[in-house]
Amino acid sequence: MNDQELQNLLYSLLPTPAYIFGAILFGVIGFVAYRFGKKTQRVKTKWLGVVMMFYPYVTGSDTRLLYAVGFLLCGAIYYYRHE
């Protein structure tokens, strides 16, 4: 493998700017949900916030999966906000 092929391979493994933006966005939303759940004693909201903060580490670098799971978790937090 020459240097150009190695460089192209390593570059393809880097996350895209859209992935980085989504990871930061959903991490901040998860932190806010965690703080809200902790302050109001809502256990489901608190743990959904924790999951939302850390799930980007599990999704790899698949941007579509990141946004799909993020929107599903946002919907779950919205659903459980008054429970």
Secondary structure, 3 states (H helix, E strand, C coil): CCHHHHHHHHHHHCCCHHHHHHHHHHHHHHHHHHHHHHHCCCHHHHHHHHHHHHHHHCCCCCHHHHHHHHHHHHHHHHHCCCC
